[in-house]
Amino acid sequence: MNERQAVAVRRAPDRLHRWVRRSVRAGIGVLCVAVSSAAQEPPELARCGQRIPSSEARGIVGLPSGAVFCPLIADPKSTRSFLSYQSTSGEDDVVSTIGAVGIGDEFGILRWGGSTLGNGVQLSLQGAVFAQFDLASPSYDLLNADYIVGVPLTMRRGAFAARFRIYHQSSHLGDEFLLRPQDSARVNLSFESVEGLLSIDAGALRVYGGGEYLINRSPEDLEHHVAHAGAELRPPTRLFAFGPGQVRPIAAVDLKSSEEQDWKPSVSVRAGIEFDRRGRNDPPARRWSILFESYTGPSPYGQFFREEIRYIGVGLHFQP
């Protein structure tokens, strides 16, 4: 062995030690960044996937992405897009096959970010249309359409969130339904409402409650007060993963009771699976779900709000 080879052999351990030290430092740095990023995102907001990018975590943000208040899973009038197949029966026990469709979205106007990602106060604009079609008729007759436009002011601090909203709803019977040879007198249902909801997260469980006060009502004898409450379960454990995606179970119940209906409650139950993308995405990807649905109580369909209905079904839902 010549002198150059001998020097190389003596230096080899030093090079190995330097490489190990650098690798360990780099690994620790990556781990610290990951832990810091995870600590900045409230677990309750991560579970419901509100799509707030880390670049918009603090300060005043115009036209922000995402939202600070998680949408309600089981509320039939929650702002989201969906397709649902329902077997419905009314007070006459006649079973109808209904196709329910919703198209809705929420557009952020301004957000004041809090100290951590997801906290803050946000002003938004939301709109939705909910329509029901008679799938047993030859032309899939439109039965009813509800149009909703609202301005929600939402806020979050850790596990506590709130939504204050002013919204307008107007409802219309379908043209084909009006032509049917039966008593289908149109009700000019239209109102504005002032709503307040408080939401609290406790691990995988979320509970919420509040109410509404109706103003500018048509018909004028429509009563003012509505109570609203519910609970949701989002277990952190995933059922399985496939490719870039993963599947988690979700379940929820939503209760509404109105002075108009002598406080008789409506009960909406939804349970199923939710699909989202694995790993930490910035901003998080949109989520969608397949949910089994059950409803009992006063009809959530505007033109038929004084009728009692029951339905079971399955739906494909897309989060805003």
C-alpha positions in Angstrom: 0.0 0.0 0.0 1.5 3.3 -1.0 1.4 6.5 1.1 -1.6 8.0 -0.8 -3.7 4.9 -0.2 -2.7 4.9 3.5 -3.8 8.5 3.9 -7.2 7.7 2.3 -7.8 4.8 4.6 -7.0 6.9 7.7 -9.4 9.7 6.5 -12.3 7.3 5.7 -13.7 7.2 9.3 -13.6 11.0 9.5 -15.5 11.3 6.3 -18.1 8.7 7.4 -18.6 10.6 10.7 -19.1 13.9 9.0 -21.6 12.4 6.6 -23.5 10.8 9.5 -23.5 14.1 11.4 -24.8 16.0 8.4 -27.5 13.3 7.7 -28.7 13.4 11.3 -28.8 17.2 11.3 -30.8 17.2 8.1 -33.2 14.6 9.4 -33.7 16.5 12.6 -34.4 19.7 10.6 -37.0 18.0 8.5 -38.6 16.5 11.5 -38.8 19.8 13.3 -40.4 21.5 10.3 -43.0 18.7 10.1 -43.8 18.8 13.8 -44.0 22.6 13.7 -46.3 22.5 10.7 -48.5 19.9 12.3 -48.6 21.9 15.6 -49.9 24.9 13.7 -52.9 23.2 12.3 -55.7 22.5 14.8 -56.6 18.7 14.6 -60.4 19.5 14.5 -59.8 21.7 11.4 -57.6 19.1 9.7 -60.3 16.4 10.1 -63.0 18.4 8.4 -60.6 19.6 5.7 -61.3 23.3 5.4 -58.5 23.9 2.9 -56.6 26.9 4.4 -53.1 27.1 3.0 -50.2 27.8 5.4 -49.4 31.0 3.5 -52.7 32.5 4.6 -52.5 31.5 8.3 -52.0 34.9 9.8 -52.8 38.6 9.1 -55.6 40.0 6.9 -56.2 38.1 3.7 -58.4 39.3 0.9 -60.3 36.7 -1.1 -59.0 33.8 1.1 -59.0 30.1 0.4 -60.8 27.8 2.7 -63.0 28.6 5.7 -62.7 28.5 9.5 -66.2 27.0 10.2 -66.6 23.3 9.2 -69.7 22.6 7.1 -72.6 20.6 8.7 -72.7 17.1 7.4 -76.4 16.2 8.1 -78.1 19.5 7.6 -80.3 19.1 4.4 -79.7 22.8 3.6 -76.0 22.9 4.3 -74.1 24.7 1.5 -72.6 22.0 -0.6 -73.1 20.1 -3.9 -74.7 16.7 -4.0 -76.7 14.1 -5.8 -79.1 11.9 -3.8 -81.5 9.1 -4.5 -84.4 9.0 -2.1 -87.4 6.8 -1.3 -89.9 9.2 0.1 -93.3 8.9 1.7 -95.7 11.6 3.0 -98.8 11.8 5.2 -100.7 9.6 2.7 -98.0 6.9 2.9 -97.6 6.9 -0.9 -94.0 6.1 -1.7 -92.2 8.3 -4.3 -88.8 8.0 -5.8 -87.0 11.4 -5.6 -83.8 12.6 -7.1 -82.5 15.5 -5.0 -79.8 17.7 -6.4 -77.8 20.5 -4.7 -75.3 23.0 -6.2 -73.7 25.3 -3.6 -70.4 27.0 -2.7 -68.9 29.5 -0.3 -66.7 32.3 -1.5 -64.4 34.0 1.0 -64.3 37.8 1.0 -62.0 38.7 3.9 -60.2 36.8 6.7 -58.4 38.0 9.8 -56.0 35.2 10.7 -55.4 34.2 14.3 -52.2 33.1 16.0 -52.3 29.6 14.5 -53.5 28.1 11.1 -57.3 27.8 11.1 -58.0 30.4 13.8 -59.5 33.7 12.9 -62.6 35.6 11.7 -63.9 35.3 8.1 -66.5 37.1 6.1 -67.9 35.1 3.1 -70.6 35.0 0.5 -72.5 31.7 -0.1 -75.2 30.6 -2.5 -77.0 27.3 -3.2 -79.9 25.9 -5.1 -81.7 22.7 -3.9 -84.0 20.9 -6.3 -86.1 17.7 -6.2 -87.2 15.7 -9.2 -89.8 12.9 -9.5 -87.9 10.0 -11.0 -91.1 8.0 -11.5 -92.4 10.5 -14.0 -91.6 10.1 -17.8 -89.7 13.4 -17.9 -88.4 13.5 -14.3 -90.7 16.4 -13.3 -89.2 19.2 -11.2 -91.2 19.3 -8.0 -89.6 22.1 -6.0 -86.5 24.4 -6.1 -85.1 26.4 -3.1 -82.7 29.2 -3.7 -80.5 30.4 -0.9 -78.1 33.4 -0.8 -76.3 34.2 2.5 -73.5 36.3 4.1 -71.9 34.3 6.9 -69.5 35.7 9.5 -67.5 32.8 11.0 -64.9 32.6 13.6 -62.7 29.9 15.3 -60.4 29.7 18.3 -59.1 26.2 18.8 -61.9 23.8 19.4 -64.6 26.6 19.5 -66.2 27.9 16.3 -69.2 30.0 15.6 -71.3 31.1 12.6 -73.5 34.2 12.4 -75.4 34.5 9.1 -78.0 36.5 7.3 -79.6 34.7 4.4 -82.5 34.8 2.0 -84.5 31.8 0.8 -87.2 31.6 -1.9 -88.9 28.5 -3.0 -90.7 27.6 -6.2 -92.8 24.8 -7.6 -91.8 23.1 -10.8 -93.8 23.9 -13.9 -94.5 20.2 -14.7 -95.8 19.7 -11.1 -98.2 22.7 -11.5 -99.7 21.1 -14.6 -100.7 17.9 -12.8 -104.4 17.2 -12.3 -104.3 17.6 -8.5 -104.4 20.2 -5.8 -101.0 21.8 -6.0 -101.6 25.4 -5.0 -98.5 27.4 -4.9 -97.3 28.9 -1.7 -95.2 32.0 -2.0 -92.6 31.0 0.5 -89.9 33.6 0.9 -88.0 35.0 3.9 -84.8 36.3 5.3 -83.3 34.8 8.4 -80.8 35.8 11.1 -78.9 32.7 12.3 -76.4 32.0 15.1 -74.6 28.6 15.7 -71.9 27.6 18.2 -69.7 24.6 17.5 -67.4 22.7 19.9 -65.0 19.9 19.0 -64.0 17.2 21.6 -61.7 14.8 19.9 -63.5 12.9 17.2 -66.9 14.4 18.4 -68.4 17.7 17.4 -71.5 19.2 18.8 -73.3 22.4 17.7 -76.4 24.3 18.6 -78.2 27.6 18.0 -81.2 29.0 16.2 -82.7 31.4 13.7 -85.1 34.3 13.7 -87.1 34.8 10.4 -87.8 38.3 9.1 -89.6 39.6 6.0 -91.7 36.5 5.9 -94.1 35.4 3.1 -96.7 34.2 4.0 -97.0 36.7 6.7 -98.3 34.2 9.2 -95.1 32.2 9.1 -93.7 32.0 12.7 -90.4 33.5 13.6 -88.3 31.1 15.7 -86.3 28.0 14.7 -84.0 25.9 17.0 -81.1 24.0 15.5 -78.7 21.4 17.0 -76.6 18.4 16.0 -73.6 16.2 16.5 -70.9 14.7 14.2 -68.4 11.9 14.5 -65.2 11.9 12.5 -62.9 9.1 13.8 -59.2 9.8 13.1 -58.6 6.2 12.0 -58.8 5.6 8.3 -60.5 2.5 7.0 -58.1 1.9 4.1 -55.9 3.7 1.6 -55.7 3.4 -2.2 -53.2 5.2 -4.4 -52.9 8.8 -3.2 -56.3 8.6 -1.4 -57.7 7.4 1.9 -61.1 6.6 3.2 -62.5 7.5 6.7 -65.9 6.8 8.3 -68.2 9.7 9.2 -71.6 10.0 10.9 -73.9 12.8 11.9 -77.3 13.8 13.2 -79.0 17.1 12.6 -82.1 18.3 14.5 -84.4 21.3 13.7 -87.5 22.4 15.5 -89.6 25.4 14.5 -92.3 27.5 16.1 -94.3 27.1 12.8 -94.5 23.3 13.4 -95.3 23.6 17.1 -91.7 22.6 17.8 -92.1 19.2 16.3 -88.5 18.2 15.5 -87.1 17.1 12.1 -84.4 14.4 12.4 -81.7 14.0 9.7 -79.2 11.2 10.0 -76.3 10.6 7.6 -73.5 8.1 7.8 -70.9 6.7 5.4 -67.4 7.2 4.1 -65.3 10.2 3.2 -62.6 10.3 0.6 -59.6 12.6 0.8 -55.9 12.7 -0.2 -53.2 11.2 1.9 -50.3 13.2 3.3 -50.0 16.9 4.1 -51.2 18.9 1.1 -50.9 22.7 1.1 -53.7 23.7 0.5 -55.6 20.5 1.4 -57.5 18.9 -1.4 -61.3 18.9 -1.6 -63.2 16.0 -0.1 -66.2 14.0 -1.2 -68.3 11.4 0.5 -70.9 8.6 0.0 -73.6 8.9 2.7 -76.6 6.9 3.6 -79.4 9.3 4.5 -82.5 9.1 6.7 -85.0 11.9 7.4 -88.2 12.2 9.4 -90.2 15.4 10.1 -91.6 18.5 8.5 -90.4 18.6 4.8 -87.2 20.5 4.2 -88.5 21.2 0.7 -89.7 24.8 0.7 -93.0 24.6 -1.1 -94.0 21.6 1.0 -92.8 22.9 4.4 -96.2 22.2 6.1 -96.2 18.5 5.2 -94.7 15.6 7.1 -92.4 13.3 5.2 -90.0 10.4 5.7 -87.2 9.3 3.4 -84.2 7.0 3.2 -81.6 7.2 0.5 -78.0 7.4 -0.5 -76.1 10.4 -1.8 -72.8 11.6 -3.3 -71.7 14.8 -1.5 -68.9 17.3 -2.4 -67.5 19.6 0.2 -67.1 23.3 -0.8 
